[in-house]
Amino acid sequence: MTQSRVTLQPMTPEAEQAAGARSIPINHLPFRIGREARLGIHKGNLEIMERRKLDHSPNNDIYLVDSGKPLNISREHFLIDQDGNGGYKLVDRGSACGTQVGNDSVGGRDQGGACPLLPGTVIIVGIPNSPYIYKFTIEE
């Protein structure tokens, strides 16, 4: 049996820049996504200003850089996990702005929430007009 390749594909230049990659492989579950909060300006450049403690597990599997004002991405925004029926689900981790999943709005106002994820589903991280847009893909 072949293993599926599950990814998030950036759909906008801002989404690609935030991820720092043209594709985000989801190689384990749950896969946690949130905002890089250790950034600062140094000599005119956006840089990570502090190091993570060695004895501290990261809060996310990938950190997205949100350079917008206001911010759309929360530090612990959402995760992707199995749904118990052989499929996938998106779980908003109590984000401030919520997550748009297809035509559904999930979470926001620190409420959390969950919904199914199907191949090709478009995910908007933050408010509906956020530039951080990704497509959930599964390749057999």
C-alpha positions as CSV (number, residue, x, y, z in Angstrom):
1,M,0.0,0.0,0.0
2,T,1.4,3.4,-1.0
3,Q,1.4,6.2,1.5
4,S,-0.4,9.4,0.6
5,R,1.5,12.7,0.3
6,V,-0.5,15.3,2.3
7,T,0.5,19.0,1.8
8,L,-0.6,22.5,2.1
9,Q,0.0,24.5,-1.1
10,P,0.4,28.3,-0.8
11,M,-2.1,30.0,-3.1
12,T,-0.7,33.6,-2.8
13,P,2.7,35.1,-2.8
14,E,2.1,36.2,0.9
15,A,1.2,32.6,1.8
16,E,4.4,31.3,0.2
17,Q,6.5,34.0,1.9
18,A,4.9,33.3,5.3
19,A,5.7,29.6,4.9
20,G,9.1,30.1,3.4
21,A,8.4,27.2,1.0
22,R,6.4,26.4,-2.1
23,S,4.8,23.4,-0.4
24,I,4.3,22.4,3.3
25,P,4.5,18.6,3.7
26,I,2.3,17.3,6.4
27,N,4.4,14.3,7.5
28,H,2.8,13.5,10.8
29,L,-0.4,14.1,12.7
30,P,-1.5,16.1,14.4
31,F,0.3,18.8,12.5
32,R,0.3,22.2,14.3
33,I,0.5,25.6,12.5
34,G,1.0,29.0,14.1
35,R,2.6,32.4,13.9
36,E,6.3,33.0,14.4
37,A,6.3,35.3,17.4
38,R,10.1,35.8,18.0
39,L,10.6,38.2,15.1
40,G,12.1,41.7,15.2
41,I,13.7,44.2,12.9
42,H,17.5,44.1,13.0
43,K,19.5,46.4,10.6
44,G,16.3,46.8,8.5
45,N,15.7,43.1,8.1
46,L,13.0,40.9,9.7
47,E,14.9,38.3,11.8
48,I,14.3,35.8,14.6
49,M,15.4,37.7,17.7
50,E,15.5,34.9,20.3
51,R,16.4,31.3,20.4
52,R,14.1,28.6,21.7
53,K,15.1,26.9,25.0
54,L,16.6,23.5,24.5
55,D,14.3,21.8,27.0
56,H,11.1,23.3,25.5
57,S,9.1,21.5,22.9
58,P,7.9,23.8,20.0
59,N,4.2,24.8,20.0
60,N,4.0,24.3,16.2
61,D,5.3,22.1,13.5
62,I,5.6,25.0,11.2
63,Y,5.8,28.7,12.0
64,L,4.3,31.1,9.5
65,V,5.6,34.7,9.4
66,D,2.7,37.2,9.5
67,S,4.0,40.6,8.5
68,G,0.6,42.2,8.1
69,K,-1.1,44.9,10.2
70,P,-3.3,43.8,11.9
71,L,-2.1,40.2,12.3
72,N,-4.2,37.4,10.9
73,I,-2.2,34.4,12.2
74,S,-2.3,33.5,15.9
75,R,0.7,32.0,17.7
76,E,-1.2,28.7,17.9
77,H,-3.6,29.0,15.1
78,F,-4.8,25.6,13.8
79,L,-3.9,21.9,13.4
80,I,-4.6,19.2,10.9
81,D,-5.4,15.7,12.3
82,Q,-7.2,12.5,11.4
83,D,-11.0,12.6,11.8
84,G,-11.4,9.0,13.1
85,N,-13.1,7.9,9.8
86,G,-10.0,7.7,7.6
87,G,-10.2,11.3,6.6
88,Y,-8.8,14.6,7.9
89,K,-10.1,17.5,9.9
90,L,-8.9,21.1,10.7
91,V,-9.1,22.1,14.3
92,D,-8.9,25.9,15.1
93,R,-6.7,26.1,18.3
94,G,-8.6,29.1,19.7
95,S,-7.3,31.7,17.2
96,A,-8.3,35.3,17.5
97,C,-9.3,35.7,13.8
98,G,-10.5,32.2,13.0
99,T,-9.9,30.1,9.9
100,Q,-11.9,30.0,6.7
101,V,-12.2,26.4,5.5
102,G,-13.9,26.3,2.1
103,N,-17.2,28.1,2.7
104,D,-17.1,27.6,6.5
105,S,-15.7,29.8,9.2
106,V,-14.1,27.9,12.1
107,G,-13.0,29.4,15.4
108,G,-12.2,33.0,15.9
109,R,-12.6,35.2,19.0
110,D,-10.5,32.5,20.9
111,Q,-13.4,30.0,20.5
112,G,-11.8,27.1,18.6
113,G,-13.8,24.7,16.5
114,A,-13.3,21.9,13.9
115,C,-14.5,20.9,10.5
116,P,-13.7,18.2,7.9
117,L,-10.9,18.7,5.3
118,L,-11.3,17.2,1.9
119,P,-8.7,17.2,-0.9
120,G,-8.7,20.6,-2.7
121,T,-10.2,22.5,0.3
122,V,-9.0,26.1,0.4
123,I,-7.9,27.3,3.9
124,I,-7.7,31.0,4.6
125,V,-5.7,31.6,7.8
126,G,-7.3,34.6,9.6
127,I,-10.2,36.8,8.4
128,P,-11.9,36.1,5.1
129,N,-9.8,38.6,3.2
130,S,-6.5,37.5,4.7
131,P,-3.7,37.0,2.1
132,Y,-2.6,33.7,3.8
133,I,-4.4,31.2,1.5
134,Y,-3.4,27.5,1.2
135,K,-4.9,24.5,-0.5
136,F,-5.1,21.1,1.3
137,T,-3.9,18.4,-1.1
138,I,-3.6,14.6,-1.0
139,E,-1.6,12.8,-3.6
140,E,-1.9,9.0,-3.7
